[in-house]
Amino acid sequence: MKKFLLVPSILSADFANLGLEITRVLLAGYDLIHFDVMDNHYVPNLSMSPIILDSIIKYGIKPSYIDVHLMVNPAEKLIDIFAKKRVNCINFHPETTSNISKSLSLIKSYNCKAGLVINPNDSIDFLYNFINKLDVIVIMLVNPGFSNQKLIPNTIKKIIKIKKIIIESGCNVSIEVDGGITIDNINKIAKSGADIFVIGSTIFNSKNYLKTIKKIRNKLINI
């Protein structure tokens, strides 16, 4: 069976008990933690800063479990800050940096995985220029900036097209999907070619994280 990664988005967690919440989902068997950084400029919302990441690390969460999504413009300074913390992966939007290749190389220089994020209305043609520099391509299934949104149906076609680009390139690049993922639609998304699933409210609104992951994993059997 193909290995899928399940990544809870802590934007949907209880921030009054954030360290405990992260510990609980990791102990339940989830693979990484998704850390959304928003600047109220590139997207109309404001969220987690490096200070919060420092607090999480101090609590005992290893940086290698953190998948960072930068929704900020410009992104260069924060790319540098998060890369130095040696998180698992840093994903950024291509239009938020003056030099995509340089930013990807900076991330990789700290042994972090590097990814580009594609919004629902973005063209994907530019990926041909960077596919050999990427570890991850993140496909937004909703417009970035807020949690609890419903999946935009046309984004499924984008997963299929990007999977084809990856196969044709011969590169080892994972497809991460973010937004609107539920127990009911995750099977269809996985069959389209996704490998990594960022899931927020479906996990953190559940009463039992272990039972929820079992339900999700059951939907991914035999894909």
ABEGO torsion letter per residue (X at the ends): XBBBBBBBBAAABBAAAAAAAAAAAAAAGBABBBBBBBAGAABBBBBBBAAAAAAAAAAGBBAAABBBBBBBOBAAAAAAAAAAAGBABBBBBAAABABAAAAAAAAAAAGBBBBBBBBAABBAAAAAAAAAABABBBBBABBBGBBGBBBBAAAAAAAAAAAAAAAAAGBBBBBBBBEGBBAAAAAAAAAAGBABBBBBAAAAABABAAAAAAAAAAAABGX
